[in-house]
Amino acid sequence: MQGLRLDQVVHDQAILQVVQDSISADQPRKGEQTIDASGTAWKVTLTPLEHAQRNMQAELEGVAGHEEASHYTYFVVAIEDLTELRRLERVRRDFIANISHELRTPLASVRLLAETLEEAIDTDRDKAQMFLEKIENEVQ
């Protein structure tokens, strides 16, 4: 938004702080902020382009207070809404945890049946056959 100060467009202090830190350090900065309890998340990337002093040196010669010009920096601010991405990451984590639990439960019973089958296979063919059928039922 050309011609407006950032604080006129963005009213969040955390985002403005990332911008201020980048300007002070004169180097690119990235910051991620969660804005409110609803989980709104923003990624703020600020990249300084050049000092105004370099471009306007000739214009400022002889003007009182020109030494303050070095405080002004041209920069690009990119603010990206990460809310949906974070929500999808939570859904993926929950799905993996759920599917992992769902797989472990039947696998535990199959393992127990296989161990019992291993013990019964040499001594009792009928029991061994019964355990094989149970294993087959568990995996279906």
BELURVEN-V411085 format. One record per backbone hydrogen bond with DSSP energy under -1.0 kcal/mol. NH is the residue of the N-H (numbers start at 1). CO is the residue of the C=O. E is the energy in kcal/mol with one decimal. If there is no record, write none. Layout:
<<NH & CO & E> <NH & CO & E>>
This chain:
<<4 & 1 & -1.4> <8 & 5 & -1.6> <9 & 6 & -1.3> <10 & 6 & -3.4> <16 & 12 & -2.1> <17 & 13 & -2.1> <18 & 14 & -1.6> <19 & 15 & -1.8> <20 & 16 & -2.6> <21 & 17 & -2.8> <22 & 18 & -2.0> <23 & 19 & -2.4> <24 & 20 & -2.6> <25 & 21 & -2.2> <26 & 22 & -1.4> <27 & 22 & -1.3> <29 & 46 & -2.0> <31 & 44 & -2.4> <33 & 42 & -2.6> <35 & 40 & -3.1> <39 & 36 & -2.0> <42 & 33 & -2.8> <43 & 80 & -2.8> <44 & 31 & -3.4> <45 & 78 & -2.7> <46 & 29 & -2.4> <47 & 76 & -2.5> <49 & 74 & -3.6> <52 & 72 & -1.8> <56 & 52 & -2.6> <60 & 56 & -1.9> <63 & 60 & -2.5> <66 & 63 & -1.5> <68 & 65 & -1.7> <69 & 66 & -1.7> <71 & 68 & -2.0> <72 & 69 & -1.8> <74 & 50 & -2.5> <76 & 47 & -2.3> <78 & 45 & -3.0> <80 & 43 & -2.9> <82 & 41 & -2.9> <86 & 82 & -2.8> <87 & 83 & -2.2> <88 & 84 & -2.5> <89 & 85 & -2.1> <90 & 86 & -2.1> <91 & 87 & -2.4> <92 & 88 & -2.4> <93 & 89 & -2.5> <94 & 90 & -2.7> <95 & 91 & -2.6> <96 & 92 & -2.6> <97 & 93 & -2.4> <98 & 94 & -2.5> <99 & 95 & -3.1> <100 & 96 & -2.2> <101 & 97 & -1.9> <102 & 98 & -2.6> <103 & 99 & -2.0> <104 & 100 & -2.1> <105 & 101 & -1.8> <107 & 103 & -1.7> <108 & 104 & -2.2> <109 & 105 & -1.4> <110 & 106 & -2.3> <111 & 107 & -2.5> <112 & 108 & -2.1> <113 & 109 & -2.6> <114 & 110 & -2.6> <115 & 111 & -2.4> <116 & 112 & -2.3> <117 & 113 & -2.7> <118 & 114 & -2.3> <119 & 115 & -1.5> <120 & 116 & -2.0> <121 & 117 & -2.0> <124 & 120 & -2.8> <128 & 124 & -2.3> <129 & 125 & -2.4> <130 & 126 & -2.2> <131 & 127 & -2.5> <132 & 128 & -2.1> <133 & 129 & -2.2> <134 & 130 & -2.2> <135 & 131 & -2.4> <136 & 132 & -2.3> <137 & 133 & -2.4> <138 & 134 & -2.3> <139 & 135 & -1.7>>
